[in-house]
Amino acid sequence: MTAARRASAVVAAVAVVASILAASILAAPAHAGPRTRTPALGEVFNGFVIGTFAHGRMAGPDEILEPLRATDPFYREPRLSGTEKPGTLLKSKPVAVQYTGFRPGDVTAYKIMYVTTALDGTADVSTGLIMIPRDGRSDAKRPIVSYQMANDSVGGNCHPSAMWTGADPLDGAAMSALGPLAQLFGKGYAVVMSDVGNNGDPNPHGVFAGKYNARTSLDAIRAAFAVTDAGLSRTAPIGLFGIAGGGVGTGHALEMKDRYAPELQIKAAVLEGMVPNYRNFIATADGSVGSGFAMATLLGLEPHYPDMRLNDHLNDAGRAVADYYRTQCQSPGYFTLPLVPLRTLFKGDQPPAGIASFQRAYRDNVMGLGTPAKGVQTLVASCAADDSPMSLVPAADSRKLVHDWRSRGGLVDYQPTDCSMVEAITDIYGWGTDLFGMQTVDWLAAHLK
Protein backbone atom coordinates (compact mmCIF):
# COMPACT_ATOMS: atom_id res chain seq x y z
CA MET A 1 0.00 0.00 0.00
CA THR A 2 1.41 3.41 -0.94
CA ALA A 3 1.97 6.12 1.66
CA ALA A 4 -0.89 8.10 0.14
CA ARG A 5 -3.28 5.18 0.42
CA ARG A 6 -2.17 4.46 3.98
CA ALA A 7 -2.79 8.11 4.85
CA SER A 8 -6.23 7.95 3.20
CA ALA A 9 -7.08 4.79 5.14
CA VAL A 10 -6.05 6.41 8.41
CA VAL A 11 -8.15 9.48 7.67
CA ALA A 12 -11.13 7.28 6.79
CA ALA A 13 -10.73 5.24 9.97
CA VAL A 14 -10.53 8.38 12.08
CA ALA A 15 -13.65 9.72 10.39
CA VAL A 16 -15.56 6.50 11.12
CA VAL A 17 -14.48 6.51 14.77
CA ALA A 18 -15.41 10.19 15.10
CA SER A 19 -18.83 9.60 13.58
CA ILE A 20 -19.49 6.67 15.89
CA LEU A 21 -18.41 8.72 18.90
CA ALA A 22 -20.60 11.66 17.87
CA ALA A 23 -23.56 9.34 17.34
CA SER A 24 -23.10 7.74 20.76
CA ILE A 25 -23.23 11.17 22.36
CA LEU A 26 -25.89 12.92 20.36
CA ALA A 27 -28.30 10.10 19.98
CA ALA A 28 -29.83 10.00 23.06
CA PRO A 29 -30.65 7.29 25.12
CA ALA A 30 -34.04 8.00 26.52
CA HIS A 31 -33.99 11.41 28.07
CA ALA A 32 -33.77 11.38 31.85
CA GLY A 33 -36.22 14.23 31.97
CA PRO A 34 -38.50 16.32 29.73
CA ARG A 35 -37.23 17.92 26.56
CA THR A 36 -36.01 21.42 27.33
CA ARG A 37 -38.07 24.31 26.00
CA THR A 38 -37.91 28.07 26.11
CA PRO A 39 -40.19 29.28 28.93
CA ALA A 40 -43.01 31.65 28.08
CA LEU A 41 -42.73 35.17 29.41
CA GLY A 42 -45.54 34.46 31.87
CA GLU A 43 -43.52 31.63 33.39
CA VAL A 44 -40.70 34.06 34.14
CA PHE A 45 -42.95 36.86 35.36
CA ASN A 46 -44.95 34.32 37.32
CA GLY A 47 -47.39 35.03 40.12
CA PHE A 48 -44.73 34.96 42.81
CA VAL A 49 -42.48 37.37 40.89
CA ILE A 50 -45.33 39.81 40.24
CA GLY A 51 -46.00 39.67 43.98
CA THR A 52 -42.41 40.63 44.78
CA PHE A 53 -42.94 43.85 42.81
CA ALA A 54 -46.32 44.52 44.37
CA HIS A 55 -45.02 43.94 47.89
CA GLY A 56 -41.56 45.43 47.42
CA ARG A 57 -40.28 49.00 47.57
CA MET A 58 -37.47 51.24 46.43
CA ALA A 59 -34.65 51.44 48.95
CA GLY A 60 -34.02 54.73 50.70
CA PRO A 61 -30.85 56.77 50.04
CA ASP A 62 -29.02 55.39 53.08
CA GLU A 63 -30.05 51.82 52.20
CA ILE A 64 -28.60 52.29 48.72
CA LEU A 65 -25.36 53.93 49.85
CA GLU A 66 -24.51 51.70 52.82
CA PRO A 67 -23.77 48.49 50.85
CA LEU A 68 -21.64 50.44 48.36
CA ARG A 69 -19.19 51.35 51.13
CA ALA A 70 -18.03 47.70 51.23
CA THR A 71 -17.39 47.81 54.96
CA ASP A 72 -19.81 45.16 56.22
CA PRO A 73 -18.22 43.79 59.41
CA PHE A 74 -19.93 40.48 58.72
CA TYR A 75 -16.99 39.53 56.48
CA ARG A 76 -14.44 39.69 59.28
CA GLU A 77 -13.26 36.13 59.77
CA PRO A 78 -13.09 34.54 63.22
CA ARG A 79 -9.97 32.62 64.10
CA LEU A 80 -10.42 28.90 63.35
CA SER A 81 -9.43 26.34 65.96
CA GLY A 82 -8.52 23.78 63.31
CA THR A 83 -11.12 21.28 64.49
CA GLU A 84 -14.05 22.65 62.48
CA LYS A 85 -15.52 20.31 59.88
CA PRO A 86 -16.22 21.47 56.32
CA GLY A 87 -19.64 23.09 56.20
CA THR A 88 -19.49 24.35 59.79
CA LEU A 89 -21.55 27.55 60.04
CA LEU A 90 -19.44 30.32 61.59
CA LYS A 91 -22.12 33.01 61.53
CA SER A 92 -25.21 34.17 59.71
CA LYS A 93 -27.42 37.22 59.63
CA PRO A 94 -30.74 38.17 58.05
CA VAL A 95 -30.33 40.62 55.16
CA ALA A 96 -32.57 42.47 52.75
CA VAL A 97 -32.37 41.46 49.12
CA GLN A 98 -31.66 44.59 47.09
CA TYR A 99 -31.08 44.82 43.36
CA THR A 100 -30.57 48.09 41.44
CA GLY A 101 -32.03 49.94 44.40
CA PHE A 102 -35.21 47.86 44.63
CA ARG A 103 -36.08 45.61 47.56
CA PRO A 104 -38.43 42.84 46.37
CA GLY A 105 -41.10 41.65 48.72
CA ASP A 106 -41.74 38.07 49.84
CA VAL A 107 -38.07 36.96 49.91
CA THR A 108 -36.21 36.05 53.11
CA ALA A 109 -32.42 36.10 52.90
CA TYR A 110 -29.37 35.35 55.05
CA LYS A 111 -25.70 35.96 54.61
CA ILE A 112 -23.64 33.01 55.80
CA MET A 113 -19.99 32.43 56.66
CA TYR A 114 -18.75 28.87 56.90
CA VAL A 115 -15.76 26.56 56.86
CA THR A 116 -14.65 24.96 53.62
CA THR A 117 -11.52 23.24 52.32
CA ALA A 118 -8.68 24.77 50.31
CA LEU A 119 -7.04 22.83 47.50
CA ASP A 120 -4.19 21.82 49.80
CA GLY A 121 -6.66 20.26 52.25
CA THR A 122 -6.45 22.96 54.91
CA ALA A 123 -9.48 24.68 56.41
CA ASP A 124 -10.60 27.85 54.68
CA VAL A 125 -13.46 30.33 55.02
CA SER A 126 -16.13 31.19 52.49
CA THR A 127 -19.27 33.28 52.56
CA GLY A 128 -22.53 32.97 50.69
CA LEU A 129 -26.21 33.78 50.54
CA ILE A 130 -29.48 31.96 51.14
CA MET A 131 -32.69 33.27 49.54
CA ILE A 132 -36.08 31.73 50.33
CA PRO A 133 -39.42 32.72 48.81
CA ARG A 134 -42.19 33.54 51.28
CA ASP A 135 -45.07 31.79 49.56
CA GLY A 136 -46.92 30.02 52.38
CA ARG A 137 -45.04 26.77 51.87
CA SER A 138 -43.27 25.06 54.75
CA ASP A 139 -39.54 25.79 54.51
CA ALA A 140 -38.83 22.29 55.78
CA LYS A 141 -40.58 20.83 52.74
CA ARG A 142 -39.20 22.96 49.95
CA PRO A 143 -36.43 21.70 47.62
CA ILE A 144 -33.08 23.46 47.67
CA VAL A 145 -31.07 24.57 44.65
CA SER A 146 -27.37 25.40 44.84
CA TYR A 147 -27.24 28.09 42.16
CA GLN A 148 -23.73 28.96 41.03
CA MET A 149 -23.82 32.09 38.94
CA ALA A 150 -21.91 33.13 35.84
CA ASN A 151 -19.80 35.21 38.20
CA ASP A 152 -16.25 35.66 36.92
CA SER A 153 -15.24 38.43 39.32
CA VAL A 154 -11.70 38.27 40.68
CA GLY A 155 -12.08 41.41 42.81
CA GLY A 156 -13.44 41.53 46.35
CA ASN A 157 -17.01 42.54 47.22
CA CYS A 158 -18.23 41.34 43.82
CA HIS A 159 -19.86 38.04 44.74
CA PRO A 160 -23.44 36.81 45.31
CA SER A 161 -23.80 37.94 48.93
CA ALA A 162 -22.80 41.42 47.73
CA MET A 163 -24.60 41.41 44.36
CA TRP A 164 -27.98 40.60 45.83
CA THR A 165 -27.76 42.95 48.82
CA GLY A 166 -26.89 46.14 46.95
CA ALA A 167 -23.08 46.17 46.94
CA ASP A 168 -22.55 45.31 43.26
CA PRO A 169 -25.76 46.52 41.64
CA LEU A 170 -24.99 46.44 37.91
CA ASP A 171 -22.99 43.27 37.32
CA GLY A 172 -23.84 41.26 34.23
CA ALA A 173 -23.71 38.04 36.23
CA ALA A 174 -26.65 39.16 38.35
CA MET A 175 -28.56 40.29 35.28
CA SER A 176 -28.11 36.87 33.69
CA ALA A 177 -29.42 35.21 36.86
CA LEU A 178 -32.66 37.19 37.13
CA GLY A 179 -34.65 34.88 34.84
CA PRO A 180 -33.58 31.53 36.33
CA LEU A 181 -34.05 32.86 39.87
CA ALA A 182 -37.53 34.08 39.00
CA GLN A 183 -38.39 30.59 37.76
CA LEU A 184 -36.84 28.86 40.79
CA PHE A 185 -38.64 31.13 43.25
CA GLY A 186 -41.87 30.65 41.32
CA LYS A 187 -41.52 26.91 41.94
CA GLY A 188 -40.98 27.51 45.65
CA TYR A 189 -37.30 26.52 45.84
CA ALA A 190 -34.81 27.83 48.36
CA VAL A 191 -31.61 29.03 46.67
CA VAL A 192 -28.12 28.78 48.16
CA MET A 193 -25.19 30.62 46.55
CA SER A 194 -21.49 30.41 47.38
CA ASP A 195 -19.19 33.42 47.12
CA VAL A 196 -16.31 30.99 46.36
CA GLY A 197 -14.24 32.48 49.17
CA ASN A 198 -14.86 35.36 51.54
CA ASN A 199 -16.60 38.13 49.60
CA GLY A 200 -15.01 40.74 51.87
CA ASP A 201 -11.43 39.62 51.18
CA PRO A 202 -9.75 42.42 49.16
CA ASN A 203 -7.16 40.03 47.68
CA PRO A 204 -7.77 38.45 44.24
CA HIS A 205 -10.32 35.66 44.42
CA GLY A 206 -9.67 32.22 42.96
CA VAL A 207 -13.16 31.82 41.52
CA PHE A 208 -11.97 29.72 38.57
CA ALA A 209 -10.36 26.95 40.63
CA GLY A 210 -13.06 24.38 39.90
CA LYS A 211 -12.35 21.98 42.76
CA TYR A 212 -12.28 24.83 45.27
CA ASN A 213 -15.47 26.27 43.79
CA ALA A 214 -17.03 22.82 44.16
CA ARG A 215 -16.12 22.51 47.83
CA THR A 216 -17.41 25.96 48.69
CA SER A 217 -20.69 25.14 46.91
CA LEU A 218 -21.21 21.84 48.73
CA ASP A 219 -20.22 23.34 52.07
CA ALA A 220 -22.62 26.27 51.57
CA ILE A 221 -25.48 23.76 51.44
CA ARG A 222 -24.24 22.13 54.63
CA ALA A 223 -23.99 25.51 56.34
CA ALA A 224 -27.48 26.51 55.16
CA PHE A 225 -28.98 23.66 57.16
CA ALA A 226 -27.44 25.10 60.32
CA VAL A 227 -29.23 28.46 59.93
CA THR A 228 -32.04 27.70 62.36
CA ASP A 229 -34.32 30.53 61.26
CA ALA A 230 -34.13 29.38 57.65
CA GLY A 231 -35.76 26.07 58.61
CA LEU A 232 -34.42 24.06 55.69
CA SER A 233 -34.52 20.27 55.96
CA ARG A 234 -31.51 17.99 55.51
CA THR A 235 -33.84 15.46 53.87
CA ALA A 236 -35.07 17.91 51.22
CA PRO A 237 -34.17 17.10 47.61
CA ILE A 238 -31.24 19.19 46.39
CA GLY A 239 -30.49 20.39 42.88
CA LEU A 240 -27.27 21.86 41.52
CA PHE A 241 -27.40 24.55 38.84
CA GLY A 242 -24.18 26.01 37.43
CA ILE A 243 -23.73 28.32 34.49
CA ALA A 244 -20.48 29.43 32.82
CA GLY A 245 -17.93 30.01 35.61
CA GLY A 246 -20.41 28.60 38.11
CA GLY A 247 -20.83 25.55 35.91
CA VAL A 248 -17.16 24.69 36.40
CA GLY A 249 -17.68 24.39 40.15
CA THR A 250 -20.92 22.46 39.66
CA GLY A 251 -19.23 19.96 37.34
CA HIS A 252 -16.44 19.31 39.82
CA ALA A 253 -18.98 19.11 42.65
CA LEU A 254 -20.63 16.24 40.77
CA GLU A 255 -17.32 14.44 40.52
CA MET A 256 -16.40 14.86 44.20
CA LYS A 257 -19.81 14.71 45.90
CA ASP A 258 -19.74 11.01 46.81
CA ARG A 259 -16.45 11.27 48.67
CA TYR A 260 -16.64 14.88 49.92
CA ALA A 261 -20.32 15.31 50.85
CA PRO A 262 -22.02 11.89 50.63
CA GLU A 263 -24.79 12.89 53.05
CA LEU A 264 -26.26 15.59 50.80
CA GLN A 265 -29.48 14.49 49.09
CA ILE A 266 -28.53 15.74 45.63
CA LYS A 267 -30.99 14.48 43.03
CA ALA A 268 -30.20 16.42 39.87
CA ALA A 269 -27.75 18.87 38.33
CA VAL A 270 -27.79 21.28 35.39
CA LEU A 271 -24.67 22.59 33.67
CA GLU A 272 -25.13 25.38 31.15
CA GLY A 273 -22.31 26.94 29.13
CA MET A 274 -19.62 25.57 31.45
CA VAL A 275 -15.91 25.27 30.58
CA PRO A 276 -14.76 21.63 30.68
CA ASN A 277 -11.22 22.51 29.57
CA TYR A 278 -9.67 25.90 30.41
CA ARG A 279 -6.76 25.55 28.00
CA ASN A 280 -9.14 25.05 25.07
CA PHE A 281 -11.38 27.88 26.27
CA ILE A 282 -8.50 30.33 26.55
CA ALA A 283 -7.16 29.33 23.13
CA THR A 284 -10.64 29.89 21.62
CA ALA A 285 -11.53 33.10 23.46
CA ASP A 286 -8.11 34.70 22.89
CA GLY A 287 -8.57 37.51 20.38
CA SER A 288 -12.38 37.23 20.39
CA VAL A 289 -15.08 39.27 22.11
CA GLY A 290 -14.19 37.19 25.18
CA SER A 291 -10.50 38.10 25.46
CA GLY A 292 -11.11 39.87 28.74
CA PHE A 293 -12.77 36.81 30.22
CA ALA A 294 -9.85 34.63 29.14
CA MET A 295 -7.53 37.03 30.97
CA ALA A 296 -9.80 37.00 34.02
CA THR A 297 -9.72 33.19 33.99
CA LEU A 298 -5.95 33.22 34.36
CA LEU A 299 -6.18 35.71 37.22
CA GLY A 300 -8.92 33.66 38.88
CA LEU A 301 -6.78 30.52 38.79
CA GLU A 302 -3.57 32.02 40.14
CA PRO A 303 -4.61 32.43 43.82
CA HIS A 304 -4.86 28.63 44.08
CA TYR A 305 -2.03 27.90 41.63
CA PRO A 306 0.75 30.33 42.64
CA ASP A 307 3.25 28.43 40.48
CA MET A 308 1.62 30.14 37.49
CA ARG A 309 3.61 33.29 38.43
CA LEU A 310 1.49 35.30 36.03
CA ASN A 311 3.31 38.61 36.46
CA ASP A 312 6.59 37.00 35.41
CA HIS A 313 5.09 36.35 31.98
CA LEU A 314 3.30 39.67 31.45
CA ASN A 315 4.82 42.70 29.74
CA ASP A 316 4.26 46.20 31.13
CA ALA A 317 0.90 46.59 29.41
CA GLY A 318 -0.18 43.13 30.58
CA ARG A 319 0.74 43.87 34.19
CA ALA A 320 -1.26 47.09 34.08
CA VAL A 321 -4.31 45.20 32.80
CA ALA A 322 -3.82 42.42 35.36
CA ASP A 323 -3.46 44.83 38.28
CA TYR A 324 -6.73 46.48 37.24
CA TYR A 325 -8.59 43.22 36.68
CA ARG A 326 -7.54 41.82 40.06
CA THR A 327 -9.56 44.51 41.80
CA GLN A 328 -12.62 44.49 39.53
CA CYS A 329 -16.05 42.96 39.30
CA GLN A 330 -17.04 41.24 36.08
CA SER A 331 -18.94 44.25 34.74
CA PRO A 332 -17.74 46.45 33.26
CA GLY A 333 -14.16 45.34 33.99
CA TYR A 334 -13.77 42.24 31.83
CA PHE A 335 -15.48 43.66 28.74
CA THR A 336 -12.52 45.98 28.12
CA LEU A 337 -10.39 43.74 25.86
CA PRO A 338 -12.67 42.72 22.98
CA LEU A 339 -10.75 41.30 20.00
CA VAL A 340 -7.37 41.95 21.65
CA PRO A 341 -4.89 39.08 21.04
CA LEU A 342 -3.66 38.19 24.51
CA ARG A 343 -0.14 37.49 23.28
CA THR A 344 0.25 41.29 23.00
CA LEU A 345 0.10 41.39 26.82
CA PHE A 346 2.70 38.67 27.35
CA LYS A 347 6.47 38.74 27.03
CA GLY A 348 7.80 37.29 23.79
CA ASP A 349 4.33 37.39 22.19
CA GLN A 350 3.43 34.13 23.99
CA PRO A 351 -0.20 32.95 23.68
CA PRO A 352 -1.24 32.11 27.28
CA ALA A 353 -2.82 28.78 26.34
CA GLY A 354 0.66 27.39 25.71
CA ILE A 355 2.70 28.84 28.59
CA ALA A 356 4.36 25.94 30.42
CA SER A 357 3.82 27.16 33.98
CA PHE A 358 0.06 27.42 33.37
CA GLN A 359 -0.39 23.81 32.32
CA ARG A 360 -0.75 22.33 35.83
CA ALA A 361 -3.68 24.65 36.54
CA TYR A 362 -5.25 23.75 33.20
CA ARG A 363 -4.84 20.01 33.78
CA ASP A 364 -6.18 20.15 37.34
CA ASN A 365 -9.41 21.75 36.17
CA VAL A 366 -10.33 19.46 33.29
CA MET A 367 -13.82 18.06 33.86
CA GLY A 368 -14.72 14.54 32.86
CA LEU A 369 -11.78 12.75 34.45
CA GLY A 370 -13.77 11.76 37.52
CA THR A 371 -16.93 9.76 38.12
CA PRO A 372 -20.21 11.67 38.48
CA ALA A 373 -22.09 11.25 41.75
CA LYS A 374 -24.04 8.03 41.86
CA GLY A 375 -27.74 8.39 41.07
CA VAL A 376 -27.61 12.13 40.25
CA GLN A 377 -29.45 12.93 37.02
CA THR A 378 -27.39 15.48 35.09
CA LEU A 379 -28.23 17.75 32.18
CA VAL A 380 -25.55 19.35 29.99
CA ALA A 381 -26.97 22.17 27.87
CA SER A 382 -24.18 24.17 26.24
CA CYS A 383 -23.93 25.55 22.69
CA ALA A 384 -24.48 22.89 20.03
CA ALA A 385 -21.95 24.34 17.58
CA ASP A 386 -19.24 26.97 17.26
CA ASP A 387 -21.44 29.29 15.22
CA SER A 388 -21.78 32.47 17.24
CA PRO A 389 -19.63 35.18 18.85
CA MET A 390 -21.00 33.77 22.11
CA SER A 391 -19.51 30.35 21.35
CA LEU A 392 -16.37 30.80 23.43
CA VAL A 393 -16.36 27.22 24.72
CA PRO A 394 -15.66 24.66 21.98
CA ALA A 395 -18.82 22.61 21.48
CA ALA A 396 -16.70 19.48 21.13
CA ASP A 397 -15.50 19.90 24.74
CA SER A 398 -19.05 19.59 26.04
CA ARG A 399 -19.74 16.53 23.90
CA LYS A 400 -16.53 14.93 25.16
CA LEU A 401 -17.55 15.65 28.76
CA VAL A 402 -20.91 13.95 28.19
CA HIS A 403 -19.21 10.94 26.60
CA ASP A 404 -16.65 10.62 29.39
CA TRP A 405 -19.23 10.85 32.16
CA ARG A 406 -21.55 8.38 30.46
CA SER A 407 -18.65 5.96 29.99
CA ARG A 408 -18.25 5.89 33.78
CA GLY A 409 -21.92 5.29 34.47
CA GLY A 410 -23.06 8.90 34.79
CA LEU A 411 -26.76 9.57 34.23
CA VAL A 412 -26.19 12.36 31.74
CA ASP A 413 -28.74 13.97 29.44
CA TYR A 414 -27.35 16.13 26.62
CA GLN A 415 -29.67 18.78 25.17
CA PRO A 416 -27.52 21.42 23.49
CA THR A 417 -28.53 25.02 22.94
CA ASP A 418 -28.85 26.72 19.55
CA CYS A 419 -26.49 29.68 19.99
CA SER A 420 -26.28 30.51 16.28
CA MET A 421 -26.66 34.01 14.90
CA VAL A 422 -29.56 32.75 12.79
CA GLU A 423 -31.36 31.90 16.03
CA ALA A 424 -30.41 35.28 17.51
CA ILE A 425 -31.89 37.10 14.52
CA THR A 426 -35.05 35.01 14.20
CA ASP A 427 -35.81 34.42 17.88
CA ILE A 428 -33.92 36.82 20.13
CA TYR A 429 -36.07 35.98 23.17
CA GLY A 430 -35.44 32.24 22.87
CA TRP A 431 -31.77 32.78 22.05
CA GLY A 432 -31.19 34.99 25.08
CA THR A 433 -33.18 33.01 27.63
CA ASP A 434 -31.60 29.74 26.53
CA LEU A 435 -28.10 31.19 26.91
CA PHE A 436 -28.98 31.94 30.54
CA GLY A 437 -30.17 28.37 31.08
CA MET A 438 -33.84 29.24 31.58
CA GLN A 439 -34.93 26.38 29.32
CA THR A 440 -33.48 23.87 31.81
CA VAL A 441 -35.50 24.78 34.91
CA ASP A 442 -38.44 22.49 34.09
CA TRP A 443 -35.97 19.63 33.54
CA LEU A 444 -34.48 20.28 36.98
CA ALA A 445 -37.93 20.51 38.56
CA ALA A 446 -38.89 17.11 37.16
CA HIS A 447 -36.21 15.55 39.38
CA LEU A 448 -36.87 17.53 42.56
CA LYS A 449 -40.42 16.39 43.25
N, C-alpha and C positions, 0 to 999 in steps of 0.2 A: 504494500500500500504506500503510495507517495505521501510526502509530508503534507501536501495540500489536502489530500483525502483524509489523512489522519486528523488534521486540524478541523476539517468539516465534520467528521464523525464526532469529535469532542464537542464542538459547538452544538450539534444536533442533540447529543446526549444531555448536555447541560440544559438545553431548551426543554427537553422532555421532563427532566427532573424538576425544573422550575415550574413548569405548567402543572405537574402533579402536586407540588407543594402548594402552589396558589390555589388549586382546586380544593385541597384538603382544608385550607383555611377559610376560603370564601364560601364554600358550599356548606353550608350549615347544617350541622346536625340540627335536630329539632331545637328551636330557640328555647332557652331556659325561661323566657318571659315573653311578654307581648312585643310585637313589632313596635319600634319607636315611631313616634309621630310628632310633628310640630304642634304644640299646644295652641288652642284658640286663645285670642286675647282675653276672653272672659275667664279662662282658666288661670291666667296670670293675675288679672285684676279680679280675683275671686271675692266671695263675700267677706272673708276674714280681712283681706287686704283693704277693701273699701272701708271696712269698719275701723282699720287703723288710721285712715285719714279722717274719718268722721269723729273719732274719739281722741285724735292727737292734737298737737298745737305747735306753733312756732316757738322755738326757744327764745328766752329773753337775751338781751345783750351780754350780761354776765355769764349766762349759760353757754353762749357761743364762744366767748373769749377764753373762759377758764380752761377748757381742754386744749386750746391752741398754745397755751404756755408750756405744755409738756413737762409739768413739774409734779405729776400725781405721785404722792408718797407711797402709793400702793406698790409701785415697782421696786421699792427698796427691798433687797433680798435679806432674809434672816440668815444667820450663820447655821449651816447644816452640821449635825452631829456626826454624820457618816453612817448612821444606822437606818436612815429613812429608806423605805422601799420605793421603787418607781411608782408614780401615781399618787404618792402621798400629797394630800392637800395641805399647803402651807398657810394659805389665807384666801378669803373670798370677800367680796362686798357687792351689795346690790348697786346697779348703775342704771342710768337712763339711756336707752338707745337714742342716738341722735345722728341724723344724716342730713347733710347740707342745711343745717339749721332747723330741721323739723324733728319733732319728737313723736313718733307714731304711738298711737294708743294700743292697748291690749297686748303688749309684749313685756314680759318680765326678763330681766337680764342680770348676770353676775360676772364680774371679773374674777378670774381665778389665778392663783400662783401655786405651782406644784413641782414635785421632784420628777426629774426624768433622767435619762442616761446618755452621756456623751459617747462619741464614737470609740473612745479609749476605754469605755466601761465604767468611768467614774460618774459620781452623782452630779447632776447639773440642775439648773432651775429654768423653767419655762413659765410663761403666762398664757392666758387664753380667755375665751368668752363663752358663756352659755346664754342662749336666747330661747325663751319658751313662750309660745302663744297662749294668751289667756282666752280660752274658747269654751270654758265650761267642762272640759274633759279632765279626768283625773290625771295628774302628772305622773303618777305611778304606773299608769297604763299606756302612756304614749310612747311610740317608738322614738329612737334617738338616731340622729344622723351626724356623723363627724364630717363636717363640710370643710374641705381644705381649698381655699380660694386660689385664684390665679394671681397670687401676691408674690411679686418678684423683688420686693423692696429689700435692699441691703442696709439702708439707714435705720436708725432707731426711731421709735414712736411712729411707725408706719404700718403697723400690723393689726390684725382684726380687732383686738380689744381697744385699739385707738381709733381705727377707721369707723367703727360702729358706735362710738361714744363721742364723736365730734372732733377728734384730734387730727384727723387726716381726711378732710371732708370731700375732696375732689379726686380721689385716686381712681384710676380706671379699673382696678381690681374690684373695688366695691361696686362700681357701676355694673360690671359684668355679672356680679352676684345677685343683683336685685331681683331678676326674674326667677332664678332657681329658688331663692329664699322665699319669695312670694308663694311659689308652688308648695314648698315644703311646709311653710306655716299654714297654708290653706288646708293641708292634709293633717294638720295637728301634730307635727313632729317637733320635738325639741332639737335644737341645733347646737353642737359643740364645735368650737374653732380653736385651733392652736396658733399661738404667735410664733412658733418654731424658735424658741428662745425667749428671753425676757424683753418684752417690748420696750421697756424703759432703758435698756442698755444702750449707751451712745456709740459703742464700738460696732464695727461692721458685723452684720448678722449672716450666719451661714445657712440661709434659707434653702439653698440648692443641694445641700448634703442630704440625699434621699433617705439614708438609713437613720440619720438624726431626725429629720422631718417625721419619719414614720414613728419613731419612739415618742416624740412629743405629742403626736396625734393620738396614739393609743393611750398614753398616760393622761392626756386631757380628759378622755372618757372616764378613766378610773377616778380621777380627781372630781369630776362632775357628780359622781355618785355620793361623794362625801359632803357635798353642799346640802346640808339638811333642809334648808328652806326651799331648795329646788324640787325636792321630793321625787327625783327620778329613781326608777327601779333597776336593780342589777339584773333582773330577769327580762327586762324589756328587749325586744329585738333591736339590733343595731345595724345601721347601714353606713357605709363609707362612700363619700362622694369627693373626688379630687379632680381638679381641672388645671391644665397647664402645669405651672410650678407645683401647685397642690397635688396634681395627679402623680407626680414623682414620689412624693411621700406616701400617697395612698397605695401605689403599686408596691413599694417596699414594705408597707405595713401588711399587705396581703402575704408577702413572702415570709415575714418574721412573726406573724400573729401567733401561730401555734406554739412557738417556743418562747416568745416574749410575753404574750398576754393571752394564754389559753383560756382564761376564765371568761373573757368577754364574749357575749352572745351575738357575734357578728354573723348576719345572715346573707348580706348582699353588698356588692361594691360596684361603683361606676367610675370609670376612668375616661375622661374626655380631654383630647388634645394634649396628652401627657408626653413626656420626652423619655423614651426608653433608652436612648443612647446619647449622652451629652456630646461626645466627639462628633457624631454625625450631625447633630443639631447645630453645633457651632460652625461646622464646615458649610452647612446649608444656609444658615442665617447670615453668615459673614458677607458683607457687601449688599445685603438686601434691606428691606424696610425694617428688619429685625436686628440690625447690627448692634444697636444699643442693648438689646436684651441678651445677645450673645456675650457682650462685654460684662453685663451684670451677672450672668451665669458664672463667669470666671471669678468675679469678686465675691459671689455668694457661695462658692466652693472653698475659697482660700481659708476662711476662719477655721475650718475643720481639716484642711489639708495644707498646713503651713509650708510643706516642702515644695509647693508650687512656686513660692518666692516670686510672685507676680511682678513686683516693682523692678526686680532684677532684669526682667525681659522687656519692660516698657521703655520707650524713648521719652523725651521730655513732654511731648504732647500727650502721649499715652498716660503718663503719670498724672498730668493735670486732669485728664478725664476721669481716671480712676479715683483720684482724691475727691473729686466732686461726687461721683457716683456712690462712693462709700458712705456718704452722708444723706443720700436722697431717698425719697419714696419713688415708687414706680412711675407715677405721673406727677409732673411732666418729665422727670429726669431722664428716663431711659428711651424717650422718643427723640433724643437729640442727635442721633448718629445715623439717620436713614441713608442707606446706600453707600456708607463709608466703608471701604475695605479695611478690615481690622489690622491687616499687616502694616498699614501706615502708622499705627500706634505702637508697633513693636520694633525693637532693635533688629537690624538686618533684614527688615521686610518679612519677618517670619509670620506665617498664618498661625494663629493660636491653636488650631485643631491639631497641629503636628508637633508642638513644642514638647520635648521629652519629659520635662519635669511636671507636666500637666497630666500625663498619661495615667498615673496611679489614681488620681481623682476621677478621671473618666471611667477607668475600668471598675472602680469600686461602686459606681452608680449605674451600671448597666442593669436594667430590669430584664427578667426572664431567666436568670441563672438559678433562681431558687424555686421552691415548690409553693404554689398558692395554698392558702389556708384551706384545710379540709372542710368540704361541705359549703363553702361560701360561693354563692352564685355571683359571677363577675361579668360585667358588660364593658367592652372596649368600644368606644365610639369616637374615633379620631377621623381626620380627613381621609377620604377614600383614595385620593390621587394628589399628585403634586401639580395642581392646576390653578393655583391662586396665589396672590401675594401673601395671603394668610397661611399658606402651606409651608411653614418654617420647619416642621418636623417631617422627615421623609416618611411617606405613607408605608413604605416597605418595612420600616422599623416597627410600626404597630402590628403589621401582619406577622412579622417574625415573633413578636412578643406573644401574640395569640397562639401561634403554632407551638412555641416553646412551653407555654403554660399548659396547653392541652396535652402535650406529649408527656407531661408529668402528672396527669390526672386532674388538672384544673377544670372547673366547671365554667368555661369561658364562652360567652356569647359575643359575637363580633358583628356590629351593625354600624358601618362607617357612615360618616357625614359627607354630604355633597358640599364641598367648599368652593366649587368652581365659580369663576366670574360669570358664567352663563346663569348659574343659580342666583348669584347676587343681583344680576340685572333683572331677572324675570320674577324673583320672589325674595325681595330684600328682607321681609319679615321672617320668613322661614330660614333664610341663610344666616341672619344674625342670631336668632334665638337658638338655632341648632349649634352654632359655634360656642354658645355659652352653656351648652349641655341641657337646655330646657326640655328637649325631646326625650330625655332619659328618665325623667322623674317618675312617670307612670311605670316604667320598667322596674325602677327601684321599689316603688310602692307595692308592686305585685309580690315582692318577696319579704315585705315587712308587716304582713297581716298576721 
